Amino acid sequence: MKTALVLGASGGIGNAIARKLLQDPKSWRVIGTHFNTAASFAHPNMTWCPLQLNDETAIQKLMSAVTRIDLIINAAGFLSNPEFRPEKSIRSFSQAQLHQSIEANTVPLLLVAKHARSALRSANNPMVVALSARVGSITDNALGGWYSYRISKAALNMAVKTLAIEWQHALPRATIIAYHPGTVQTRLSAPFERAHRNPLSPTTAAQALFDLLPQLAPKDSGSFWDWQGQSIPW
């Protein structure tokens, strides 16, 4: 059986991804992390792990207990809360919001990648997927605003690209990508769904990801894709 680690498996997209993997119980066992929300379902092949994704000691402990990981999907992230909303202009910018966005959207992938190297090396064709966002594309930025979220996702994209270069030698069989899942009906995007006429269901978003992954190989490592299978410019 292959092993998948889904960071943020109790969230909308992460939950759908975990359930999708478990539809074939002979192929996958899933380790799912949760922090602010409780484990949402039980399955014989599902192991829930409470984990704060900026706690390097806890991440290192988890990674040291796993001998092989075939797939890592980082589905955790932060966009807004009652204190912080996406900034429409620079007048709304605050250091605290930027720090929180980077801590939630950029740092976890780097910490997990730092300590997952041994487990990934044990897999035949390991894959790492970082859920990013189209607004993190510098080329695609035509509207401005959303400073903290854009910056944190652009930094995440740079982390993916930089890891891909390093892993060409350290983990040559690995594929790491940034992935825009579209606007999905989750708590993260709920306050902004009115701007999108047809948001995707979490199940549809998960299926789109698994339609894409079989098409990718190590030569695609360090690339940026969307839910329609289209490449996104950095």
Buried (B, 14 or more C-beta within 10 A) or exposed (E): EBBBBBBBBBBBBBBBBBBBBBEEEEEBBBBBBBBEEEBBEEBEBBBBBEBEBBBBEBBBEBBEEBEBBBBBBBBBBBBBEEEBBBBEEEEBEEEEBBEBBBBBBBBBBBBBBEBBBEBBBBBEEBBBBBBBBBBBBEEBBEEEBBBBBBBBBBBBBBBBBBBBEEBBEEBEBBBBBBBBBBBBBBEBBBEBBEEEEEBBEBBBBBBBBEEBBEEBEBEBBBBBBBBEEEEBEB
